[in-house]
Amino acid sequence: MTRKVLTILSNRFTPTKTPIYLELDCKSDGTIVKEKRLRALPRNAAYDEVWENNDGKNSLDSCTRMKKHYKHKLLRAKKAS
């Protein structure tokens, strides 16, 4: 099973700099299968998880810590089982 993850790389030191949005396809164990850079913030809520790094990093490889957003507007609604 794969899940879609939105990763936001922003800069809290220079807030005028535009953030970098990455769409990741991950396996259930956390292995990244596919990484795609997005041009802008997506409009539809289509993600299973949303993570953010606000240290001003330019790539996912250079990030040492991430913060998970639990009530983000782009999170997909959970299916009732």
Contact map, one row per residue, 1 for C-alpha under 8 A:
111000000000000000000000001100000000000000000000000000000000000000000000000000000
111100000000000000000000111100000000000000000000000000000000000000000000000000000
111110000000000000000000111100000000000000000011000000000000000000000000000000000
011111000000000000000011110000000000000000000111100000000000000000000000000000000
001111100000000000000011110000000000000000000011111000000000000000000000000000000
000111110000000000001111000000000000000000000010111000000000000000000000000000000
000011111000000000001111000000000000000000000000011110000000000000000000000000000
000001111100000000111100000000000000000000000000011110000000000000000000000000000
000000111110000000111000000000000000000000000000000111111111000000000000000000000
000000011111001011110000000000000000000000000000000111111000000000000000000000000
000000001111111010100000000000000000000000000000000011111000000000000000000000000
000000000111111000000000000000000000000000000000000001110000000000000000000000000
000000000011111000000000000000000000000000000000000000110000000000000000000000000
000000000011111110000000000000000000000000000000000000010000000000000000000000000
000000000111111111000000000000000000000000000000000000000000000000000000000000000
000000000000011111000000000000000000000000000000000000000000000000000000000000000
000000000110011111100000000000000000000000000000000000000000000000000000000000000
000000000100001111110000000000000000000000000000000000000000000000000000000000000
000000011110000011111000000000000000000000000000000000000000000000000000000000000
000000011100000001111100000000000000110000000000000000000100000000000000000000000
000001111000000000111110000000000000111110000000000000000000000000000000000000000
000001110000000000011111000000000011110000000000000000000000000000000000000000000
000111100000000000001111100000000011110000000000000000000000000000000000000000000
000111100000000000000111110000011111000000000000000000000000000000000000000000000
011110000000000000000011111000011110000000000000000000000000000000000000000000000
011110000000000000000001111111111100000000000000000000000000000000000000000000000
111000000000000000000000111111111000000000000000000000000000000000000000000000000
111000000000000000000000011111100000000000000000000000000000000000000000000000000
000000000000000000000000011111100000000000000000000000000000000000000000000000000
000000000000000000000000011111110000000000000000000000000000000000000000000000000
000000000000000000000000011111111000000000000000000000000000000000000000000000000
000000000000000000000001111001111110000000000000000000000000000000000000000000000
000000000000000000000001111000111110000000000000000000000000000000000000000000000
000000000000000000000001110000011111000000000000000000000000000000000000000000000
000000000000000000000111100000011111100000000000000000000000000000000000000000000
000000000000000000000111000000000111110000000000000000000000000000000000000000000
000000000000000000011110000000000011111000000000000000000000000000000000000000000
000000000000000000011110000000000001111111000000000000000000000000000000000000000
000000000000000000001000000000000000111110000000000000000000000000000000000000000
000000000000000000001000000000000000011111000000000000000000000000000000000000000
000000000000000000001000000000000000011111100000000000000000000000000000000000000
000000000000000000000000000000000000010111111000000000000000000000000000010000000
000000000000000000000000000000000000000011111000000000000000000000000000010000000
000000000000000000000000000000000000000001111100000000000000000000000000010000000
000000000000000000000000000000000000000001111110000000000000000000000000111100000
000100000000000000000000000000000000000000011111000000000000000000000000011100000
001111000000000000000000000000000000000000001111110000000000000000000000011100000
001110000000000000000000000000000000000000000111110000000000000000000000001100000
000111000000000000000000000000000000000000000011111000000000000000011100001000000
000011110000000000000000000000000000000000000011111100000000000000011101011000000
000011110000000000000000000000000000000000000000111110000000000001111000000000000
000000111100000000000000000000000000000000000000011111000000000001111000000000000
000000111110000000000000000000000000000000000000001111111000001011100000000000000
000000001111000000000000000000000000000000000000000111111000000000000000000000000
000000001111100000000000000000000000000000000000000011111000000000000000000000000
000000001111110000000000000000000000000000000000000011111100000000000000000000000
000000001110000000000000000000000000000000000000000011111111011000000000000000000
000000001000000000010000000000000000000000000000000000011111010000000000000000000
000000001000000000000000000000000000000000000000000000001111111000000000000000000
000000001000000000000000000000000000000000000000000000001111111000000000000000000
000000000000000000000000000000000000000000000000000000000011111000000000000000000
000000000000000000000000000000000000000000000000000000001111111100000000000000000
000000000000000000000000000000000000000000000000000010001011111111000000000000000
000000000000000000000000000000000000000000000000000000000000011111000000000000000
000000000000000000000000000000000000000000000000000010000000001111100000000000000
000000000000000000000000000000000000000000000000001110000000001111110000000000000
000000000000000000000000000000000000000000000000001110000000000011111000000000000
000000000000000000000000000000000000000000000000111100000000000001111100000000000
000000000000000000000000000000000000000000000000111100000000000000111111000000000
000000000000000000000000000000000000000000000000110000000000000000011111000000000
000000000000000000000000000000000000000000000000000000000000000000001111101000000
000000000000000000000000000000000000000000000000010000000000000000001111111000000
000000000000000000000000000000000000000000001000000000000000000000000011111000000
000000000000000000000000000000000000000001111110010000000000000000000001111100000
000000000000000000000000000000000000000000001111110000000000000000000011111110000
000000000000000000000000000000000000000000001111000000000000000000000000011111000
000000000000000000000000000000000000000000000000000000000000000000000000001111100
000000000000000000000000000000000000000000000000000000000000000000000000000111110
000000000000000000000000000000000000000000000000000000000000000000000000000011111
000000000000000000000000000000000000000000000000000000000000000000000000000001111
000000000000000000000000000000000000000000000000000000000000000000000000000000111
